[in-house]
Amino acid sequence: QVPLVESGGGLVQPGGSLRLSCAASGGPFSLYTMAWFRQAPGKEREFVAAISWNGITSYGDSVKGRFTVSRDNAKNPMYLQMNSLKPEDTAVYYCAADKNIMVVGTTIYEYTYWGQGTQVTVSS
């Protein structure tokens, strides 16, 4: 059972855009805090963005102003709109969720459920 599945990754040129999706199943994820993390080869997993059940958001400094996280609680998916992409955005992007509805966490230790990741490559 894989409760979270990411999609939408791929190859994009610098300055371009991608929209990632996270499909949630097997739990009441519409009530959970959900987040995006990313991990480049040889690097630790990095916080990207998070969103609470009621739309409170948080962003990592490296993506603030360029990425937007959103969700559709009626249909469960969470999205990450990535604009003005840079080569340093290249990483595997992971969807995460946790049942704590009062905290919009920014560390991997605050999330219980994880997807398998989707590769985003920004290159000309």
C-alpha positions as CSV (number, residue, x, y, z in Angstrom):
1,Q,0.0,0.0,0.0
2,V,1.4,3.3,-1.1
3,P,-0.8,6.1,0.4
4,L,0.9,8.9,-1.5
5,V,1.9,9.0,-5.2
6,E,3.6,11.9,-6.8
7,S,3.4,12.8,-10.5
8,G,4.2,15.6,-12.9
9,G,8.0,15.5,-12.8
10,G,10.2,15.7,-15.8
11,L,12.8,17.7,-17.7
12,V,12.3,21.4,-18.0
13,Q,14.5,24.3,-19.1
14,P,15.7,27.0,-16.7
15,G,13.0,29.6,-16.3
16,G,10.3,27.1,-17.1
17,S,7.5,25.7,-15.0
18,L,6.2,22.4,-13.8
19,R,3.2,21.4,-11.8
20,L,3.5,18.4,-9.5
21,S,0.6,16.5,-8.1
22,C,0.3,14.2,-5.1
23,A,-2.6,11.7,-5.0
24,A,-3.6,10.5,-1.6
25,S,-5.5,7.4,-0.8
26,G,-6.1,5.0,2.1
27,G,-6.6,7.6,4.8
28,P,-8.4,10.9,5.7
29,F,-5.6,13.0,4.0
30,S,-8.0,15.9,3.5
31,L,-7.6,16.5,7.2
32,Y,-3.9,16.1,7.4
33,T,-1.0,18.5,7.0
34,M,0.7,17.8,3.7
35,A,4.1,18.9,2.4
36,W,6.6,18.7,-0.4
37,F,10.3,17.8,0.3
38,R,13.1,17.4,-2.2
39,Q,16.4,15.5,-2.2
40,A,19.3,15.9,-4.6
41,P,22.0,13.3,-5.0
42,G,24.3,13.3,-2.0
43,K,22.2,15.9,-0.2
44,E,19.8,15.7,2.8
45,R,16.1,15.9,2.2
46,E,15.1,19.5,2.1
47,F,11.8,21.2,3.0
48,V,10.0,22.8,0.1
49,A,6.4,23.7,1.0
50,A,3.6,22.6,3.3
51,I,-0.1,23.2,3.6
52,S,-2.6,22.5,6.4
53,W,-6.1,21.1,6.0
54,N,-7.4,24.7,6.1
55,G,-4.9,26.2,3.7
56,I,-2.2,27.6,5.9
57,T,1.1,27.4,3.9
58,S,4.8,27.5,4.6
59,Y,7.7,27.6,2.1
60,G,11.4,27.0,2.2
61,D,13.6,30.0,1.7
62,S,15.0,28.7,-1.5
63,V,11.6,28.4,-3.3
64,K,9.7,31.3,-1.7
65,G,8.1,33.5,-4.3
66,R,8.6,30.9,-7.1
67,F,6.6,27.9,-5.9
68,T,3.0,27.7,-4.8
69,V,1.5,24.8,-2.8
70,S,-2.3,24.1,-3.0
71,R,-4.7,21.4,-2.3
72,D,-8.2,20.2,-3.2
73,N,-9.7,18.7,-0.1
74,A,-12.8,17.5,-1.9
75,K,-10.7,15.4,-4.3
76,N,-7.6,14.8,-2.1
77,P,-4.8,15.9,-4.4
78,M,-2.1,18.3,-3.4
79,Y,-0.2,20.4,-5.9
80,L,3.1,22.2,-6.3
81,Q,3.2,24.8,-9.0
82,M,6.9,25.5,-9.7
83,N,7.8,28.6,-11.7
84,S,11.0,30.2,-12.6
85,L,12.8,26.9,-12.2
86,K,16.6,26.9,-11.7
87,P,19.1,24.1,-12.2
88,E,19.5,24.0,-8.4
89,D,15.9,22.9,-8.2
90,T,16.9,19.6,-9.7
91,A,16.0,16.8,-7.2
92,V,13.6,14.0,-6.5
93,Y,10.4,15.6,-5.1
94,Y,8.5,13.8,-2.3
95,C,5.0,14.2,-1.1
96,A,4.4,13.8,2.6
97,A,1.5,13.9,5.1
98,D,0.9,13.8,8.8
99,K,-2.3,13.5,10.9
100,N,-1.3,16.4,13.1
101,I,-3.7,19.1,11.9
102,M,-2.4,21.8,14.2
103,V,1.2,21.9,13.0
104,V,2.5,22.8,9.5
105,G,5.8,21.0,9.9
106,T,9.0,21.9,8.1
107,T,11.1,18.8,9.0
108,I,11.0,15.2,7.8
109,Y,10.4,14.0,11.3
110,E,7.0,15.7,11.5
111,Y,5.6,13.5,8.7
112,T,4.3,10.0,8.8
113,Y,3.3,9.2,5.2
114,W,5.6,9.5,2.2
115,G,5.4,9.0,-1.5
116,Q,8.0,7.4,-3.7
117,G,9.2,10.6,-5.3
118,T,9.1,12.1,-8.7
119,Q,12.2,13.4,-10.5
120,V,12.5,17.0,-11.5
121,T,15.4,18.0,-13.7
122,V,16.1,21.6,-14.7
123,S,18.6,21.8,-17.5
124,S,19.1,23.5,-20.9
